[in-house]
Amino acid sequence: MIGYLEGTILQFESDGILLLVGNIGYEVLLNPQMVEKVRSQDLNQDLNESHISLYIYYHQTERQPKPVLIGFETLEDKEFFQTFITVDAIGPMKAIKAMTRPVGEMAIAIEKKDVSFLTSLSGIGKRTAEKIIATLHGKLEKFIAVTGVSKEIDQNIIPIEMHNISQQVADVLVEQLGHSHSSAKRMIKEAFERNITISTPEELFDEIFQEKR
């Protein structure tokens, strides 16, 4: 069983890379985001100097007798993938092609039951999106906590979809409730850190003042 590979990119393929490890070349599938990221990183350097390390999911079944290696940048991404394929009708090949958005965003969409977001993923229709939500809703909090959106909040960079909500609440906190701008900003930041699924001003107020009760 292969769980981790570290080597040099020998060549790019449409859905992955040929990874040279020692004197052996491994065909490794990557999700579309990862392919684009690796390609962009290597535009200005010699391909033979392109070093990469990947956590590997090894797939082989009676239906798929040829071994398939699927690579992930982090253990969290691999774990999300393994959780994702527990959904009925989402096999490894379909899952890796569907991962066209960051894991954190996909986890949030599932927690929010956002069918329209899920159907925007490659190969995911409405019925499959509903199966994903039914199977995984309530099970993905840790993927939200360790990925993109929480990091953005830690860096005081609020995603666009949260910015309008934050501004509305900040205006009320400052202009109507007498809080300073810095205090309002801190309360909003802490509320999002406690509950990343907030999607309306009302939910944000509830989270802020629930903490103070």
N, C-alpha and C positions, 0 to 999 in steps of 0.2 A: 504494500500500500504506500502510495506517495502522498505525503501531507505538506511538503514544503520544497520549493525549488529556488535556487539562486544562481543566476548566470547572466549571459550576454545575449541580447536580441540579435539573432542571426538574420531574420527577415520578418516583415509584417505580412499578415494574411488578412483576408476580408473581415474575419471575426475573431482575430487573435494574433498570436505571434509564434514564431519558431524560436524556442529558447535553447541556447547552447549551454549545456552544463557538463563540464569536462569535455569529453569527446563525443557526447551524445546530444542530439537535437530533439527536444520535446515539443510537439504541437500542443499549445495551450490556448484554450478558448478564454476570451475576456468579455465582460459586458461592454456594450457600446460606449459608455462613458470612459471606461478604462482604456479602450482602444484609442479614443480621441486624445485622451490625456497623454498617453505614452507617445503617440505620434507627434504631438505638439512639443513635447519635451525634447524630442530627438531631431527636430527640424534643423537645428544649428550645430549639430555635432556628428561626428563620424558614427555610423550605425554600429561599427565594431566596438565602440566604446560605450554602448548603451547597456548599462548594468541594471538589473532589476531583480527583486526578490518577491516571491508570490506564495501565498498559502493556497494549497491545492485541494480541490474536491475531486476525488477519483470516482468515475462513473462507469460501470460495466454491468450489464444484465443479459439475460437470455435474448431479449429483444434487441439489445445494443451490445453485441459481443465484442465489438472493437472498443478498447478502452478509450475513454474521453477524459482529458484533464481540463479542469476549469479553474482559472486562477483568480485570486482576490488580493487586493492590496493590504487588507487588514483582516484580523481574525473576526472582528465584528461583522464585516461585510460577508465573510464566509458563513458565519452563524446565522445571519439574516437569510441568506440564500437557503440554508438547510431548513430554516423555519418556513420559508416561502414555499418550498416544494412539498410540504405536508398538505397543502391544499389539493383537493381532488382535481385532476386534470391539469395540474401544473407540474410537468416533469422538469428535469434539470435543463434540457435544451431550450424549452419554452421560457423557463424562469430567467436564464442568463440573458436571453434576447430582450426580455421585458424590463430588465433593470437599466432603463435609460435615464433614470433620475437618481439622485443621491438616496442612500438607504434611509437617512433621517426623514426626508420628505415623503418617501413611500410609507414609512411607519406612521407618520402623522396623518396622512391621507386615510390609512386604514383605521386609525383610532377615531378619526372624524367621520368615518363612513362616507368618504368623498368618492362616489362612483365616477363622477366626471373626470377626476384626476386619474383614477386607475384605468379608465378606458382610453386615456391618452398614452398609456404605455404600449409598447409594441406587442401586438398579438393578443391583447386583453380586450375582450368584448364585455358587454353589460352583464351577461349572465355569469361570466367568469369573475368579474369584479365583485359581484354580490357573493359569490362563493368565497372569495378571498376575505371579504369583510366578515362573513359568518364564521369562518374558521379561525381567523387570526385576531379579530377585535379583542382588545383587552390583554393581549399577550406580547405587545411590542414596546412597552414603555422604556426598556433598557436601551433599545436602539435609538430612540429619540434622545435619551440622555447623553449618549456618547458621540453623537454625530453632529452634522453641520449647524442646525438651528441653535442648539444650546451653546455651541462655541461662539456663534455670532453674538449671542446675548452677553456672554462673558466678556466679549471685546467691545461691548456697548454699541454694536452694530445691529440694529433691529431690521429684520427682513421687511420688504416693502408692504406685504400683506398685513403686518403687525403695526406698521408705522402709523397709519391713520387711526387705528384703534387707540394706540398709545397717546397720540396727540390729543384726541378728544377727551380722554380721561385726564391727561395732564392739565388741560385747560380748566376742567372742573375743579381739580384738586387745588390749583393755584388761585383761580379767580373767584371761586365760590366757597371753598373750604379753607382758604388762608394758608396753604402749605407753600413753602419756598419751592423754586424751580428745582433745586438740587434734591430736596426731599421727595418731590413728586417723581422725579426721574429714578431715584433709588427705589421707591416703593413699586413702581411699575416694573423695573428690572427684576426685583426680587420675586414679584408675582409670576412673571414669565418663567423664572428659573424653577419655581415650585410647580407650576402647571403649564407645560408647553402647549397644551391643546386649546388654550384660550383663543376664541375666535370672534368675540363681540365685546363692545365696551361694558355691557352689563356683566359678563363673565369676569372681565378684568376687575371691575369694582368689587364684585363678590369676593374674589381671591384676595384683593388688597385688604378689605375690611374684615374678612374672616380671620386673617392672621392677627388682627388687632383685638379680636374679641377675647 
